[in-house]
């Protein structure tokens, strides 16, 4: 088995389409990281002076009516003006870089989405080429046990995807951490550890997606068919769930967030009884019937995606072992 996996890793490494997808999986997160570093750069003295000049009207209005801007009127005049300048200019400053903000915002999940999509396509392309070129029958001449062939290919795809995604994710979060260190920004204890764990969970999800793409292609024996099915499921699946009126618990993106973030929350509409009589003004307790926020755990997300993956892998193995190979 080790020799077979080594052969498949070599074949994977020499596949040009796979190399292009891997290059994209490295370059696109790097571009996202550079964009975040640039967008959160500190404001220079020149930029601040320009903002003050452009906001002079608002500053004067704040000085005339400080309470409307949250400034105490009892302060001395010079302090009121200074405080008004800080408040007004602060509205237009760039938000500083934070690891927690990158995890909860779009950049961290954006890196996971890019890695998942490109590595899924890499697994699909790798398997599809063997069927399109007709080389699968030649491979079976050297190893007739089809289960070993399927497993060796699956291991090559999954391990490669996991290694690439883990390296890219770790490099991304270390770069964000190093940027904060260079800018002398405050950091919460354990923020780097939490971010690295976030990246590794995302890498695991991307590797599972690559395995799923490979298994589907081995089942359909066509890259185009696999991409079509995945596109239909990703686009139509969420729409169907929304049309059926199901809660966010069943939305694909929420379950991805549950896996990557080690749990997330979603909203449900409380029953009408929560807005009638004494309950209308009562304090809503957490996790009660009237609390619209619900928790979605990591294990729930793993079950949401893990069960379809197991079914796909099982069907793919059975199909490959029983169907004729042209």
Secondary structure, 3 states (H helix, E strand, C coil): CHHHHHHHHHHHHCCHHHHHHHHHHHHHHHHHHHHHHHHCCCCCHHHHHHHHHHCHHHHHHHHHCHHHHCCCCCCCHHHHHHHHHHHHHHCCCCCCCCHHHHHHCHHHHHHHHHHHHHHHHHHHHHHHHHHHHCHHHHHHHHCCCHHHHHHHHHHHHHHHHHHHHHHHHHHHHHHHHHHHHHCCCCCCCCHHHHHHHHHHHHHHHHHHHHHHHHHHHHHHCCHHHHHHHHHHHHHHHHHHHHHCCCCHHHCHHHHHHHHHCCCEEEECCCCHHHHCHHHHCCCCCCCCCCCCEEEECHHHHHHHHHHHHHHHHHHHHHHHHHCCCC
